[in-house]
Amino acid sequence: MDFSADDAIDHDGPVTPYRQLAEILRARIARGDWRPGRRMASESDLVQEYGLARSTVRRAIALLAAEGVVFTVPQRGTFVADSGDNV
């Protein structure tokens, strides 16, 4: 899971950071960083990796969950949905 310049959050850009993060996470799922049915990086890991507030990370994950890309299991984490149709 390499961090690249393409994965950087532009805090001064027109797109909100949580939407930028959602797009980055969607792209990482599409390229196979996390396989369907497997747990993705934790909120804490994403907070550290992208330098965002936990609420911003949660909002990005909630957006992806609403789109059916991921699902959360309380006390277990966030998992990639089995269907690749939404990625």
Helices and strands as residue ranges (DSSP letters): G 5-7, H 17-30, H 43-50, H 54-66, E 70-73, E 77-80, G 84-86
